[in-house]
Amino acid sequence: DVACIVMSGGLAHVCLVTGSVTVTKARIDMNIPKKRTGSSGHSKAIIKFYDAIYRAILNHIPFDKIKCVLVGSPGFQRDDFFKYLVAESVRRDDRVLIKSKEKFVLCHASSGHKHS
């Protein structure tokens, strides 16, 4: 089995992929405001979005049964999310994620929808 996280601009899908079926475990859809000078709304919304994905990963992905976790997005959002994931797992002392961080594979996706 493989876990898959596909994200883009406020939309994320956390899925489990088996040999015959793809099961969507969580769909995260948040409004993220545009970057504007003098406003920190964008960075706060991004942190909140990443935290929702982090919690969905902890709740829905069985790290003892899966081989790897694919993290895909257009642009560099997957890299920013992976940095957040590693830093947050160390800060919260989540042993499961710290041990499983080598299972994460960062890859390109055309969009944040499940079919991509």
Buried (B, 14 or more C-beta within 10 A) or exposed (E): EBBBBBBBBBBBBBBBBEEEEEEEBBEBEBEBEEEEEEEEEEEEBBEEBBEBBBEBBBEBBEBEEBEBBBBBBBEEBBEEBBEBBBEBBEEEEBEEBEEBEEBBBBEEBEBBEBEB
